[in-house]
Amino acid sequence: MITRLLSSKSLLNQFLVFNLMAFLILGFFTFLYLLAIEPELINKTSKKHQNIISNIESNLKIQKIQNNSNSIRKFLTKSSFILDEIDQIRFFNIDKKLILDSLVLDYDKSIFFSDTKIEMSKLNEEITSKNLSEQNLNKETNINYTFLKKINIEDQKNKFLVEKENINNNFIIHTSSLVSTYDNKKIIITISEISNDIFLAIEERKNFVLRSVLIAVIVISIFSFFLNQYIINPIRFLNLYAKKISYENPKNNSNDNIVSRDDEIGNLSRSLTNMTTKLYQRIEMAERFASDLTHEIRNPLASLKSASELLNTTKDEDKKIKLLKILSNAVERIERLITDYSQVLKDEASQSRSVAKEFNLKETIESVIEDFNVDPKNLEKKIIIKFDHKLQNGSKIFGIESRIEQVIANLLDNAVSFSPKDSKVSIQLEELGNNYRINVRDEGTGFEEKNLDKIFDRFYSYRPEDTKGKHSGLGLNIVKNIIESHKGTIKAYNLTENNGAVIDIQIPKNT
């Protein structure tokens, strides 16, 4: 099941499973820690008991204490400082009968600072006042001490026996050992101490672990909520959005609730939206181009069909020449349409890969003019291309230089094509507010006044007889699209004083 959840495609599921596994591992080690902490604390307390028992055993021999209640009582009274470190000490004989319990002693510590006679006198008085007879001791020896049951008299390997016990809500530690007195008799010494601090320490650690787990669960729950709400759900929505727009127009879908976010996911959403919008725009453009191209090709194809049919039947040589010219123009027209259409698609692909940068507009125009001055077509017509500019501080603009070169080249190509021999084409470059103005003029027949609003339409071309087949009607449309992509404007008009057409462009400066 865990493997299946880990292989889940949901980030939230993977996150929760990961945390669950982490909790299980942490819980396991915490459980082992809690199991180990109690024996560790008990052992620490027992070590103190063991040291005391070892010291008592040594002193029993040094002070020549015999195995009887009076001797042990005197010894314990004189060594009562031991009771400052522990709560209770008991002595048992080899039969596990009580010899002496420190709880029956009631003493004044000041007596241990007097001489021996006074000390013994006070001790006798204490004993008499307590009325601790042998009979009373015998009664105490009949008490059932449960921790004694585990003491093996014959086992000499395990010198110390440590037991824990809960009595009246008190956590008590017993440390017992078999020791020898001065007369080589065996007795059992048991030290008992109330160690509620150990119990409290264990409980405190348990509570700390529980609180930590509770806090961790709350934190992870809150984090999971925000992870799901602000990251996973938006990503899931973007995924659904991407799937929808793969077969639907993005205009019919919206991700405004994510686009409005000012973070990485918002940026991703905006990038996805922009990408898909541009993609669909290009698809729509390609569809329109294909439709228009099909429409435009029909006319020259019809001319080809008609002329070819007539060519097979006519015997008039003059008519044959005219038909052949029609065929040639139609073929040239089709070839030009296909060439220009392919160039448009290449330009679109190139534009998507090109990087906009700052460049000098004047230098770009001069470079294109140099190419045209050595062009065979231009040399044949003896067209003079004149470039006028009055710029003092250069002409920096921001854009794709190759695309602006294409604009100037298309405009010059049109101007040269529609200009008569031995005429002039002029290009003017000047500053106009925050823009640069490019003005291209020729001395040709100009545009049809009634169709000036169609000049920049795709596949529109006013073609004189001598230019048929040389223009597809895409050139000015391409120019317009490039200029508008650089946030510029373009317009066309005719000169009033004489023949000639004018293309006027304004493009923003790089400020």
C-alpha positions in Angstrom: 0.0 0.0 0.0 2.8 2.4 0.9 4.6 1.6 -2.3 1.4 2.3 -4.2 0.9 5.6 -2.5 4.6 6.6 -3.0 4.2 5.8 -6.7 1.1 8.1 -6.8 1.1 11.0 -9.1 -0.2 13.2 -6.4 2.4 15.4 -4.7 0.2 15.7 -1.6 -0.1 11.9 -1.3 3.6 11.5 -1.6 4.2 14.2 0.9 1.8 12.7 3.4 3.2 9.2 3.0 6.7 10.5 3.4 5.8 12.2 6.6 3.9 9.1 7.8 7.0 7.0 7.3 9.1 9.6 9.0 6.7 9.5 12.0 6.7 5.8 12.2 10.5 5.7 12.2 10.7 8.5 14.7 8.0 6.9 16.8 9.9 3.6 16.9 13.1 5.1 18.0 11.2 7.3 20.5 9.6 4.2 21.9 13.0 2.5 22.3 14.3 5.7 24.0 11.4 5.7 26.5 12.0 2.0 27.2 15.7 2.7 27.8 15.3 5.8 29.9 13.7 4.2 32.9 16.3 1.4 33.4 19.0 4.1 32.9 17.6 6.3 35.6 17.0 3.4 37.9 20.6 2.1 37.4 21.9 5.6 38.2 20.1 5.6 41.5 21.1 2.0 42.2 24.8 2.8 41.6 24.6 5.2 44.6 23.0 2.4 46.7 25.6 -0.1 45.7 28.4 2.2 46.7 26.8 2.7 50.1 26.3 -1.0 50.6 29.9 -1.7 49.7 31.1 0.9 52.2 28.8 -0.5 54.9 30.2 -4.0 54.3 33.8 -2.7 54.6 32.9 -0.8 57.8 31.1 -3.8 59.4 34.4 -5.7 59.1 36.6 -2.7 60.2 34.4 -1.9 63.2 34.1 -5.7 64.1 30.3 -5.6 63.9 28.7 -9.0 64.6 25.5 -10.5 63.2 23.0 -9.3 65.9 20.5 -6.5 66.1 22.1 -4.6 68.9 25.5 -4.4 67.2 24.0 -3.4 63.9 21.7 -0.9 65.6 24.7 0.8 67.3 26.6 0.8 64.1 23.7 2.3 62.2 23.2 4.9 64.9 26.8 6.0 64.8 26.7 5.9 61.0 23.4 7.7 60.7 24.8 10.2 58.2 24.1 7.5 55.6 20.4 8.3 56.0 21.0 11.7 54.7 21.5 10.2 51.2 18.8 7.6 51.3 15.3 7.1 52.7 15.5 3.6 54.3 18.0 0.8 55.0 17.1 -2.7 56.3 19.2 -5.6 57.5 18.0 -9.2 57.1 19.5 -12.4 58.2 20.2 -15.3 55.9 16.7 -16.6 56.4 15.4 -13.2 55.1 14.1 -12.2 58.5 14.3 -8.6 59.4 17.1 -7.7 61.8 16.8 -3.9 61.8 14.9 -1.2 59.9 16.2 2.3 59.9 12.7 3.6 60.2 12.5 2.4 63.9 15.4 4.7 64.8 14.7 8.1 66.2 17.8 10.0 67.0 19.3 13.4 67.6 22.3 14.1 65.4 23.9 16.3 68.0 24.6 13.2 70.1 27.3 12.1 67.6 29.3 15.2 68.5 29.6 14.3 72.3 32.0 11.8 74.0 31.4 8.1 73.9 29.8 7.8 77.4 27.3 10.4 76.8 26.6 8.9 73.4 26.0 5.5 74.8 23.8 6.9 77.5 21.6 8.8 75.1 21.5 5.8 72.9 20.2 3.6 75.7 17.6 6.2 76.5 16.5 6.3 73.0 16.2 2.5 72.9 14.3 2.5 76.1 11.9 5.2 75.1 11.1 3.4 71.8 10.6 0.2 73.7 12.2 -1.8 70.9 12.2 -5.2 72.3 13.1 -8.4 70.6 9.5 -9.2 70.6 8.7 -6.1 68.5 11.5 -6.9 66.1 10.2 -10.4 65.7 6.9 -9.0 64.7 8.6 -6.9 62.0 10.4 -9.9 60.7 7.1 -11.5 59.8 6.4 -8.8 57.2 6.4 -10.1 53.7 9.0 -8.2 51.7 8.3 -9.1 48.1 11.7 -7.9 46.8 13.4 -10.5 49.0 11.9 -13.3 47.0 14.1 -12.7 44.1 17.3 -12.8 46.2 19.2 -16.1 45.6 21.5 -16.8 48.5 23.4 -19.4 46.5 24.0 -17.0 43.6 27.3 -15.3 44.1 27.6 -13.9 40.6 24.9 -11.3 40.8 25.9 -9.4 43.9 23.3 -6.7 43.7 19.6 -7.1 43.0 17.6 -4.0 41.9 13.9 -3.9 42.1 11.3 -1.2 41.5 7.9 -0.9 43.3 4.9 1.4 43.4 3.5 1.9 46.9 0.9 4.5 47.7 1.6 6.3 44.4 5.3 6.4 45.3 8.0 5.0 42.9 10.4 3.1 45.1 13.8 1.6 44.1 15.2 -1.3 46.2 18.8 -2.3 46.0 19.7 -5.5 47.9 23.0 -7.4 48.4 24.3 -10.3 50.4 27.3 -9.1 52.6 29.5 -10.6 55.3 29.9 -9.3 58.9 33.0 -9.4 61.1 32.2 -12.9 62.3 31.8 -14.1 58.6 28.0 -14.4 59.0 25.9 -13.5 55.9 23.3 -10.8 56.1 21.2 -9.1 53.5 21.3 -5.3 53.2 18.5 -3.5 51.4 18.5 0.2 50.6 15.1 1.7 49.6 14.6 5.2 48.2 11.6 7.0 47.0 12.4 8.1 43.5 9.4 9.9 42.2 11.8 12.2 40.3 12.5 9.2 38.0 8.8 8.7 37.5 8.3 12.4 36.9 11.2 12.5 34.5 9.8 9.6 32.5 6.3 11.1 32.4 7.8 14.5 31.5 9.6 12.9 28.6 6.5 11.1 27.5 4.5 14.3 27.6 7.2 16.1 25.7 7.1 13.5 23.0 3.3 13.6 22.8 3.3 17.4 22.7 6.0 17.3 20.0 4.0 14.8 18.0 0.9 16.8 18.4 2.6 20.0 17.3 4.2 18.2 14.4 0.9 16.8 13.3 -0.7 20.3 13.5 2.2 21.9 11.6 2.2 19.2 8.9 -1.6 19.4 8.6 -1.5 23.2 8.2 1.4 22.9 5.7 -0.4 20.2 3.8 -3.5 22.4 3.6 -1.5 25.3 2.2 0.5 23.0 -0.1 -2.7 21.6 -1.5 -4.5 24.9 -1.6 -1.8 27.2 -3.0 0.5 24.9 -4.9 -1.0 21.5 -5.8 -4.5 22.7 -6.7 -3.1 25.5 -8.9 -0.7 23.1 -10.6 -3.6 20.6 -11.1 -5.7 23.4 -12.6 -2.9 24.4 -14.9 -2.6 20.8 -16.0 -6.3 20.7 -16.8 -6.0 24.0 -18.5 -3.2 22.8 -20.6 -5.2 19.6 -21.6 -8.2 21.7 -22.5 -6.3 24.2 -24.7 -4.7 21.3 -26.5 -8.0 20.8 -28.3 -9.9 24.0 -27.5 -9.2 27.7 -28.2 -7.7 29.4 -25.2 -10.2 32.1 -25.6 -12.8 29.7 -24.4 -10.9 28.8 -21.3 -9.7 31.0 -18.4 -7.2 30.7 -15.6 -7.6 34.3 -14.3 -7.6 33.1 -10.7 -4.0 31.8 -11.1 -2.8 34.5 -13.6 -3.5 37.2 -11.0 -1.1 35.6 -8.5 2.2 37.5 -8.0 4.4 34.5 -7.5 6.2 31.7 -9.5 3.0 29.9 -10.2 1.4 33.1 -11.4 4.4 33.7 -13.6 4.1 30.2 -15.0 0.4 30.6 -15.6 1.0 33.9 -17.5 3.8 32.3 -19.5 1.6 29.4 -20.4 -1.3 31.7 -21.3 0.9 33.9 -23.5 2.5 30.9 -25.1 -0.8 29.3 -26.0 -2.3 32.6 -27.2 0.7 33.2 -29.5 0.5 29.6 -30.6 -3.2 29.8 -31.5 -2.6 33.2 -33.2 0.1 31.6 -35.4 -2.2 28.6 -36.1 -5.0 31.0 -37.1 -2.6 33.0 -39.2 -1.4 29.9 -40.9 -5.0 28.8 -41.6 -5.8 32.3 -43.0 -2.7 32.2 -45.1 -3.5 28.8 -46.4 -7.0 29.8 -47.2 -5.9 33.1 -48.9 -3.1 31.3 -50.8 -5.6 28.7 -52.1 -7.9 31.5 -53.2 -5.1 33.5 -54.8 -3.7 30.5 -56.7 -7.1 29.7 -58.2 -6.9 32.7 -60.5 -3.5 31.9 -62.1 -4.5 28.3 -62.2 -7.6 29.1 -64.1 -5.6 31.3 -66.5 -3.2 28.4 -66.9 -6.0 26.0 -67.7 -7.8 28.3 -70.1 -4.6 29.4 -71.9 -3.3 25.9 -72.2 -6.6 24.7 -73.7 -6.7 27.6 -76.2 -3.0 27.1 -77.0 -3.8 23.5 -78.2 -6.5 24.7 -80.5 -5.4 28.0 -81.9 -3.3 28.4 -85.1 -2.9 32.1 -84.8 0.8 32.9 -84.1 0.1 36.2 -82.4 -2.6 34.7 -80.3 -0.2 31.9 -79.3 2.4 34.5 -78.2 -0.2 36.2 -76.0 -1.3 32.9 -74.6 2.2 31.9 -73.9 2.8 35.2 -72.1 -0.4 34.6 -70.0 1.0 31.1 -69.1 4.3 32.6 -68.2 2.8 35.3 -66.0 0.5 32.7 -64.3 3.4 30.4 -63.6 5.5 33.3 -62.3 2.6 34.5 -60.2 2.1 31.0 -58.6 5.9 30.7 -58.1 6.0 34.1 -56.4 3.0 33.3 -54.2 4.6 30.1 -53.0 8.0 31.7 -52.5 6.6 34.6 -50.5 4.3 32.4 -48.5 7.2 30.1 -47.5 9.2 33.2 -46.6 6.4 34.4 -44.3 6.4 31.1 -42.5 10.2 31.2 -42.2 10.1 34.8 -40.9 7.6 33.8 -38.3 9.7 30.9 -37.1 12.8 33.1 -37.2 11.1 35.9 -35.2 10.2 33.4 -32.5 13.9 32.5 -32.1 15.3 36.0 -32.5 16.3 38.1 -29.6 15.4 41.8 -29.6 18.3 44.2 -28.9 19.4 47.8 -29.5 20.8 48.7 -32.9 21.4 51.7 -35.1 18.5 52.3 -37.5 20.5 54.6 -39.9 23.3 52.0 -40.3 20.7 49.3 -41.0 19.1 51.4 -43.7 22.5 52.2 -45.3 23.4 48.5 -45.4 20.2 47.6 -47.2 20.7 50.5 -49.7 24.2 49.3 -50.5 22.8 45.8 -51.4 20.2 47.3 -53.7 22.8 49.6 -55.5 24.5 46.4 -56.7 21.3 44.5 -57.5 21.1 43.5 -61.2 17.4 44.4 -61.4 18.1 47.9 -60.1 21.1 48.4 -62.2 19.1 47.4 -65.3 16.5 50.1 -64.6 19.1 52.6 -63.5 17.2 53.6 -60.4 18.9 56.1 -58.1 18.3 55.4 -54.4 18.9 58.6 -52.4 19.1 58.5 -48.6 18.6 61.7 -46.6 18.9 62.1 -42.9 19.5 64.9 -40.4 20.4 63.0 -37.3 22.9 64.4 -34.8 22.9 61.8 -32.1 22.5 58.5 -34.0 19.3 56.5 -34.3 19.0 53.8 -31.6 15.9 51.6 -31.5 15.1 48.4 -29.8 14.0 45.4 -31.8 15.0 42.6 -34.2 17.4 44.1 -36.7 16.9 41.4 -39.3 13.2 42.2 -39.4 13.7 45.9 -39.9 16.2 45.0 -42.7 13.3 43.0 -44.2 11.0 46.0 -44.0 13.4 48.3 -45.8 14.2 45.7 -48.4 10.5 45.0 -49.1 9.8 48.7 -49.5 12.8 49.3 -51.8 11.8 46.2 -53.8 8.3 47.5 -54.4 9.6 51.1 -55.1 12.1 49.8 -57.7 9.6 47.5 -59.3 6.9 50.1 -59.8 9.3 52.9 -60.8 10.1 53.7 -64.4 13.7 53.5 -65.8 16.1 56.3 -64.9 13.9 57.4 -62.0 14.7 58.1 -58.3 13.7 56.4 -55.0 14.3 58.5 -51.9 14.4 57.4 -48.3 14.2 60.0 -45.5 15.0 59.4 -41.9 14.3 62.0 -39.2 13.4 62.4 -35.6 9.7 63.1 -34.8 9.1 63.5 -31.1 9.8 60.1 -29.4 9.8 58.3 -32.8 12.0 58.0 -35.8 10.2 58.6 -39.1 11.1 56.6 -42.3 9.7 58.0 -45.5 10.1 56.0 -48.7 9.0 57.6 -52.1 9.1 56.5 -55.7 8.2 58.1 -59.0 5.9 55.3 -60.2 2.2 55.3 -61.0 1.2 55.4 -57.4 -1.6 53.5 -55.6 -5.2 53.3 -56.7 -6.9 55.9 -54.6 -10.1 53.9 -54.3 -8.0 50.9 -52.9 -5.7 52.8 -50.5 -7.4 51.1 -47.5 -6.4 47.7 -49.0 -2.8 48.4 -49.6 -1.6 46.4 -46.5 -4.1 43.6 -46.9 -2.7 40.1 -47.5 -2.4 39.2 -51.2 -3.6 42.6 -52.5 -1.4 44.1 -55.2 -2.1 46.7 -57.8 -0.1 45.3 -60.7 0.6 47.1 -63.9 0.9 44.9 -67.0 4.7 44.9 -66.9 4.9 43.8 -63.3 2.4 40.9 -63.4 3.8 37.8 -61.6 6.5 39.8 -59.8 4.5 40.5 -56.7 2.4 38.3 -54.6 0.6 40.9 -52.5 2.3 39.8 -49.3 5.2 42.3 -49.1 3.4 45.3 -47.6 1.4 43.0 -45.4 4.6 41.6 -44.0 6.0 45.1 -43.6 2.9 46.2 -41.6 3.1 43.2 -39.3 6.7 43.8 -38.5 6.3 47.5 -37.8 3.3 46.8 -35.6 5.3 44.1 -33.7 7.8 46.9 -33.0 5.0 49.1 -31.7 5.3 51.4 -34.7 2.7 52.7 -37.3 2.6 52.6 -41.0 0.5 54.4 -43.7 0.5 54.8 -47.5 -0.5 57.7 -49.8 0.1 59.2 -53.2 2.0 62.3 -54.0 -0.3 65.1 -55.1 2.1 67.2 -57.1 3.4 64.4 -59.3 3.2 60.7 -59.8 4.6 58.5 -57.1 3.7 56.5 -54.0 4.8 57.1 -50.4 5.1 54.7 -47.4 5.4 56.6 -44.1 6.6 54.7 -41.0 7.1 55.8 -37.4 8.9 53.6 -35.0 9.7 54.3 -31.3 13.2 55.4 -30.1 15.0 53.4 -27.6 14.9 55.8 -24.6 
